[in-house]
Amino acid sequence: MSDAVERLAQVKDNIGRAMQAAGREAGSVVLVAVSKTFAAHDIRPVIEAGQRVFGENRVQEAQGKWPALRQEFPDLELHLIGPLQSNKAKEAVALFDVIETVDREKIAAELAKEIARQGRSPRLYVQVNTGSEPQKAGIEPKEAATFVNRCREVHGLAIEGLMCIPPADENPGPHFALLEKLAHEAGVDKLSMGMSGDYELAVAFGATSVRVGSAIFGGR
């Protein structure tokens, strides 16, 4: 058994305990295994151990390894969790089942165009910059509900959730609480929050999916 498979089992156990401690229903949190920078041969043992949901940061990197894996394992679900450039919208719609990083008008418009053109509808989340960090992607918190509404009414996009990446040097709890509040205001019920260092806390704050990379695959 590979180290990654052992770590996967530990992460799943931790999520299960966190759900139980928070009084949440078993199975209410999806584990997104973040496989960015890892090659197909690193990912395969984790797939064979039963993991089916994976996250990638870059469209081009994902294109290089997932089509072949998906031919072998057609029930895989792939999430884009890194910033999306408008010129990659076509490839993103073709490849990903979930795009978690809708964060500006131009991206919404390009995605709407490609979804109509391809007849393929990935599930969509709006990324919120809960810490208002200038170097980080995401819509400002005060604009989140309005932006979700515009995505629906202007672009015809079915936004189902919100995603955030809290500042690295802050307690993530208030950011998770803020995202939950904004989701309520925006009328969405999916919350993608929590990473390797804080996914159990995110479960306590209502995460419906957590994005865990290094705690499964090890250091990059």
N, C-alpha and C positions, 0 to 999 in steps of 0.2 A: 504493500500500500504506500502510495507516495505521500510526502509530507503535506502537500496541498489537500489531498483527500482527507487526511487526519484533521487538518485545520478546518476544512469545510464542515466536518461532523461537529467539531467544537463550536463553530459559529452558529450552526443550526440549533445545537443544544442551548446556547446562550440566548438566542432569540426566543426559543420555546419557554425558557425560564422567565425572561423579561415579559413575555406576553401573559404568562400565568400571574406574575407579580402585579401586573397592571390590570388584572381582571379582564383581559381581552380574550376573545374567542380564538381557539387554536386555528392556525392557518390563515389568520387575518393579516399577516405581514409577509410580503414577498421578499425573498433574498435575491438581490441583483449582484451576481459575482462580477466584479470589475476586472476585466481581463486585458485592459490596455497595456501595451508594451510586451505582452507575453505571446509567444508563438503557439501555433496550433498544437504542437506536441506537448506543450505545458498545460494547455486547456483540456485536451482530450481525457486525461484521467478524471478530471472533475466532472465532465459530461458523463463519463461511464459510471461515475458514482451516483448519478441521478440528478445533478444540477441541470436545470433547463433554461434559466434566465440569466443573461449576461449583459454587461455594460461596456461600451467602448467610448473613448473620447474623440476619436478622429475618424471621419468618414473614410478617408483613403486607407488608413491602417486596417479598418474593419473589412474593407473590400478585398484586401489581400489574403485574409484567412477564413472568413466566415462562409462564403459561398460553398466551398468544398466541404466544410464541416456540416453545413445544413443539408447537403445532399445525403450525407451519412445519417444525420440526426434531424429529420424534418420537423420535429416538434420543438425545436429550440426557439426561444424568444429573445430578440436582440434590442437593447435600449441604447440610444444615443444620449450620452450624459455630458458631453463636452460641447463647447460653443459651436454653433452652426453658421457657416458662411453662406450667404445667399446663393453664391455660385455652386454650392454643393447640395442645394435643395433637391435637385433631380435625383442624385445618387442616394441621398438620405431617405427619400420617400420609397425608392425602389428596394432598399436594403433593410431598413429598420422597422420593427413592429411598434416601437414606442420612441418618440422624440421628446425628451424632457427639457429641452433648452430653447423653447420659443420665448424670445425676450425683446422683440422690437417689431415695429410695423412692417418693415421690409421683409423680414423673415416670414411673418404671417402671410403676406401677399404671395411670396414665392411658393410657400408650402401649399396654399390654396390652389395656385395655378397647377402645380405638379400633381396634387391629389386628383384634380379634375382631369388632367391629361392622362394620368396613368391608371385611373380607376382603382387606386390602392390607397387605403386610409389608415396610416399609422395612428395610434393613440397619441394624444398630444398633452404635454404639460407646459405651463409657463414657469420659467425660472425667475425667482425673486431674489434680488440682492439685499437680503435682510440687514446686512451691516453697512449698506450704502458705501461699499468700498469702490473707489474710483478705478482700480485695476481689474475689477471682477465683473463678469457678465451678469445680466439679470435686470429685470424691471425694478424700479424703485417701489418700496412697499406701498407708499401712498397712491401709486398709480396702478397697482396690481388688479384690483377689482374692475376698474374702468377698462384696462387693457384686455382682460379676459372677455369682457362684454363686447369690446370692439372686434376681437378675434371671432366671436360668434356672429355678431350682427352684420359686420362689414365684410368679413372674409368667409363666413360660413364654416368656420372651423369648430369642431367639437372638442373643446378643451375639457379634459377630465380631471386634471390635478395641478398642483403646484410643486415646485422643487426648490431647494435652497442648499447653499454651501456656507455655513456660518464662518465668520472670521476665525482664523487658526488660533489666535491668541485670546479669544474670549470664551466664556462659558456658553456652550451651545444651547442650553436650556431655554433662555429667553428668545432665541432665534426660532427654535422649534415651536414655542408657544405662539410667537408672532405669525409663523406660517400657518398654523392651525386656525388662528383667528381670521387671517386673510382668506383662507380657503372657504370658511363659513360665509364671509362677506361676498365672495365671488361665486358661491353656489357650486363648488366642486368638492368632491369627497376623497380624492386621492392625494396623499402627501408623501413625496419622495424626499426623505431626509434621514441623516445619520450615515456615517462612514465607519471605517475600521476602529477609530478611537472612541466613538460615541453612539454606536448603533443601538445599544441596549437602552440608553437614555432616550433616544429618538422613539423607540417602541413605547416607552412610558408616556411620551407626549403625543402619541397617536399616529406615528408613521404607518403608512400602508405598504411602503417598500423602503428597504435600506440598501445602500450601495457599498459593498464591502470588497475591497481589493487586496491590500497587503496582508490582512488578517487571514486570508485564504491562500493567496499565491506567494506570499513572502515579499521581501524588499525588491524594489526595481533597480 
